[in-house]
Amino acid sequence: MNNIEKLKEYLVGSKGYLLNDKLSNGKVIMLSGAWGSGKTHFWDNEIREKLDKNIYVSLYGKKSILDIENEVLTKSILKELPDDNKIVENLSLFGSITKNIANIFVPNSGEKLEDIKNKLINSFGKNSLKEGVAICFDDFERKSQDIDLNDLFGFITQLATSFKCKVVIILNSDVFEGKEKEIFTTVKEKSVSKYLMFNPTCDELFEIIFRDDSYQKLIQHKDILKTTFADVGIVNARIFIQVLDNVVEWTKNNENFNTDFFLRYFALVNINFILNHHIFKAKIEETDTRGPFNPYQKDTTPEQAKYVNQTKIEVESEINYKFIISYIRRNDRYSNKFINNLKKEILFKDKDNGEEKEALLIFINENESLIKSLHFMYSFKLGNYSETNNQTEVKILNEINSFIETGIL
């Protein structure tokens, strides 16, 4: 059983922790994992749907504890309103929802708006919170700097202990620095009852994302897409979704070019563009590949034997430093540490030639994304990516490049 399956079984399985009020009411649970690893996607698609009573609150954009409190109470009120009341479904996007609800339901009551608001909170919101609702706080590390961590954990602890809620905190690993890190370490030890690590493999994350109905039209290409992501080794839900969405759009409009050959190229170039913001260019070059003319080979002229057309894929910017190009070619196994390793190599090279080393390091700092793109290209053998070495193939490869760069087919 993989990491995702284990977490799902533990939280909402037959003996699920979140489904057992005796175990989880009044507790704070922390679901931690690397940035982009798919924690929110996991919560939304695998856990939340299994919970009858749940509230989701993103801390992104929240500037005060009052903002957070208002959204928690707002969503608890909405859960108590009739399901067919479409007017209030998305009001939480527009500030003080309790004020808006009061205006909608009792616009001419003659009561003060603040009194109406408090009645709504007391009769709906707080009563709902007392029933063991699961409250998920996401984007924890993206909170405003104006929100004090001590105050935030105090509010979360109050929800858990006073209202007997199940509180789930979703956050990235090692997100806080300096004084905030010290506070976070101290406070979480006092507040958090259960720690869970979200650490899927590339294949696990791909499988959970690919379940989405919108990707089922790609089912015949699933293996090549899954293998391509695994080859790159990036475990990032946002990148997976962005690439898959683009592949869906491409295949819909290019039915004749939906082969594994083109789709692997598409995924690789798209991933590189997301990571490094450089695009490739395909062209046909006449290349000497066959060696000396063989006079005993039938039906060939010396020119035909020596030169052939070959597809070349290049990043549109060039690097003139031979040392960097040589290092890229010698180190063609893809690594996120490539730039750091390149700099170390330069520092240990030609100890007496300080000026050249300084120039190289400056160039690397100014052109980091370009160098990473070239490293990516060499790592995944994109320099001579071809099946037929003809103009039609080059045209399609460049249409892919253009779509990824512009977003327009």
N, C-alpha and C positions, 0 to 999 in steps of 0.2 A: 504494500500500500504506500503510495507516494505522499509527499508532504501535504498537498492540497486535499487529497482524499482523507488523510488522517485528521487534518484540522476540521474538515466538514463533518466527519463522523463524530469527532469529539464535541463539537459545538451543537450540532443539530441532528445527530444520528439517533438511533433507537434509545440510547441513554444520554442524549445530548445535554451538555452542561447548561446551555442557555434555555433549554426546555424544562429544566428541573428548578422550580422556584426555591426549593429548600437549599439548593447548592449555590445558586447564582444571584438571588435577590439580595440587594445591598452590597454587591461586590463590584469592584472596578477591574476590568480585564484590559490588558495591553496587547494589541496585535502589532508586532513590529517586523519590519523587513526593509530591504533596500529600496531606494527611490525607483519608481516605475515598475516594480516587480509584480504589480497587479493586485495589490491589497484591496483597493476600492472595488475593482471589478469582481474580486472574489466575494466581498461582502454583499454587493448588490445582486449578484447572480446566483450565489450558492448558499448564502446564509439568510439574508434579509427576507427572502420569499418564504422561508420556513417559520418565521416568527409572526404570530398573530398581531402582537402589539410591539411596534418599533418606531423609533424616531431617528432620523438621520440629520446631523448638523455638521456642515463644513465650517471650520474656523477661518477659512480664507476670506479676507476682507473684513473680518470682525475687529472692531477697534476698542471694544470695552466689554467687561463682564456683563453689563446691562444688555448689550447687543445679543450676546449669547443666550442670556436668560430669556430675553424677549422671544427669540426664535424657538427655544425649547417649549415655552408656554404656548406660543402660537401654534406649533404643530400638535401639541397635546389637545388644544381646543379644536383644531380642525378634525382630529380623529373622532371627536364626540359629535360633530355635526353630521347631518344626513348625508349618505354617500352620493345622492343625486344632486347635491348642491354644487353645481359647476362653477358658480361665481367665485367661490373662495378657494378653489383648488390650488391656484398659483399665487395667491396674494402675498405669500411670504417673501416674494421677490421685491416687494415695494415697501420696505421699511417697517413701520410699526403696525404689524398685522392686527393686533388686538384693537387698535384704534379704527382700522378699516372695517373689521368685523362689526364693531359697535355701530358704525355709521350705516352699514348695510342692513342690520337687523332691527335697529330701533332708532331710525333717523328723526322721528318726531315725538319721542317719548317725553320730552321735557326734562329728563334727568341730565345731570352733568355727565359729559363724556367720560371723565375719569372714573366716576362712580360706576358707569356701565362697564367700562373696561375691567375694573376690579371684580365686579360680579361675574363677568365671563371667566376670568382667571380662576376665581374661587370655586365656581360651580362646575366648570369643565376642566380647565388645565390641571390644577393641582389634584383634583380627584382622579384624573386619568393617570397622572404620574404615580399615584399610590398603588396602582394595580400591577406593579412589577414590569412595567414597560421597559424594553431594551432601548437604551439611548446610545447611539454611535456618534462619537466626535471624530471627524476625519480632518485631514490637512492640519494636524496639530502643529507641525513645524512652520506652517505658513501664517500663523496668527500674527497680529500686529505687535510691534515692539512695545506698544503702549499697554498691552495686557501683561500684568505681572504673573509669573508662573505660580507663585504662592497663592494668589487670589484665584487663579484658574483651577488649580487643584483643590482649593477650598470649596469652590462652587461644585465641582464634580463629586467630591467626597460627600457634600451635603445631599446632593441628589441621590447618591447611593444609600447613605445611612438614614437620612430623614424620610425619604420617600420610598425606600426599599426598591430602587430601580436597579436594573442590570446595566452598568455603564461600560461601554467598549470604547477604548481609545485606539485609533489607527494612526501610526506615525512611522517615519523613516528611521532607520537605525542611525545613531550617532549624528543627530541633527543640530544639537545645541553646542555652543562654544563658549569659552570664557566663564564668566560668572553665572550665566544662564545654565550652563552645563552642570555646575556645582549645585545650583538650586534644584535643577531637574532630577539629578541623581538622589539628592537628599529627600525631596518631596515624594518622588515616585515610590521609594522604599516604604514610606509611611502610608501611602494611599492605595497602591496597586496590589490586588490580591492574587492575580494570576497573570503570568507572562506567557505569551505564545509567539513563536517565531514563524513568520511566513517566508519560506525559502524554497520556492519551486525551482525545478530545473527548467531549461529552455523548452524541452518537449512537453512538460506538464503545463506550463503556461500557455503554450501554443494550443494544446488540446482544449483547455477550458475556454479560450477565446474563440476558437474555431467552431465551437458549438452554436454560436449565434446563427440564427436563421439566414441572415444576409450573406453568410459565407458558404452556404450549402451548395450554391451554384458553382463553387470552386472545388467540389469534392474530388473530381478526377485529377486535380492538380495538387491535392493536399500533400502528397508525399514529397514532391519536389520543393514545395514552399516550406514545409516543416524541416526538411533536410538543409535548406539554404539558411534558415534562421539558426539552426543548430550549428552549422559550419561557422557562422559569424560568432555565435556564443553569447549574444546579447539577450538578457532576460529583462525585457522592458515592454510592458503591456501597451504603452502609448505608441511605441514604434511598431509593434506587431499590428495594432489596429489601423494605424495610418497606412502602412504598406498594404494590408489586406483590402482596405477600402479602395485604394488606388488600383489594385489588381482587379477588383470587381468592376470598376468603371472601365478599365482598359479592355478586359475580356468581353464586356458587353458590346463594345464598339469596334472590336478587332477580332472577329470570330476566326479569321483565317490565320491569325498569328498568336494562337493560344497554346503553343507548344511548350514543353518543359524547357527547351532551349531559350526561348524568349522570356518566359516567366522567371527563370532563375536570374537572367540578366536584369530583368525589371526589378526584382526584389533586392538584388545586390546594389544596384545603382541608387535605388530609393533609400536604402539604409544608409549608404555612404553620404547621400545628399542631406539627410536628416542630421547625421552626426557631424559632417564636415563642411556642408554648404558649397561643395564644388560639384560640377557636372562633367560628364565625359563627352567626347566627340569621336564618332566612328568615321573611318575613311578607308579607301582602298589604296594600297601602295604596291608598286612592283618591287618584289623582294627576291634577292638571290638566296635560294634555299636548297637547290639541288646539287650544288657543288660543280665540279668540272664537267664539261660536255662529254657525254658517252657516245662515241661514234657508232657503237654497235646496237644502240637503242633504235628500233625501227620507228618510222613515221614521226621523227622529231627533228627540227632544225636546231642548231646550236643555241639560238636565242630562246626557243621554247623550252629547251632542256634546262637552261640556266636561270631563267626568270619566271616567276609566277605572281599572280595577283594574290594579295593577302590582306585580310581585314586588320586594321590597327585601331585600337581604342586608346585614347589619350585624355588626360585632364587638360583643359584648354589653356592653363597657365604652365609655363615651363620653369625648371630650375637649372641654373647654369653651374651650380657647385657640383663638381664631379664626385667629391667625397660623399655628399648626401645621397646622390643617385646610387653610388656604389654600395653604400650602407643599406639603402632600401632594398636593393637587389639581393644582397647577401642575407638580409633578415626579413624573409618573406612569409614568416608565420605571423598571423594577425595577433596583435597585442595592444591592449590599452596603455601599456607602459612604454610604447615605442619611442615617444618623444624624449622621455626621461633617459631611456637607454642610449639614444642617439647623443644626447648632451654629455652623458658620462663618457662615451667613446671619444668625443671631441676633446674633453678635458684631459684625457690620458694620451692623446695623440700628439706627437712632435712637441715635446715639452718646451723647446726653445722658441717655437714660432707662436708667440703670444698674440700678435696682431691678427694672424689668420684665424686663430681659434676664436678670438673676440668677434671677428666679422661673421664667422659661421654661426655663433650663438645668437648674435643680433638678428641675422637672417631667419634663423629658426623661430625665434620669438615673434617676428613680424609675419611669418608665413606658416604658422603651425597647422592651420586647417588644410592648407594646400599639401604640405608634407604628409599629413595623416591620410589625405585622399590618395596620394600616390602609393603610400604604404598599403592601403586598402586594396588598390587596383592590382598591385603585384601579388599580394597575399592570395587573392581569389582569381588569379590568372585571367584578368580582364584585358590585359594588353593585346592578346591575340584571340579574342573571343569570337569564334566563327564556326559555322557549319559548312557554308557554301562559298564564301569569299566572293560574293557578287554584289552588284550595286543595289539589288532589291533588299538583300539582307541588311546592308549598311543603312539604307533608307529607313527600314523598320527600327533598327537600333537607335537611330537618331530621332525618330518620332517618339520612342520611349524616353530618351534623354530630355527632349523638349517638353513632354507631358509632365515629367517629374519636376522639371525646373519651373515651369509656368503654371502647372495645375490645369491646363486647358488642352483638350485633344484637338 
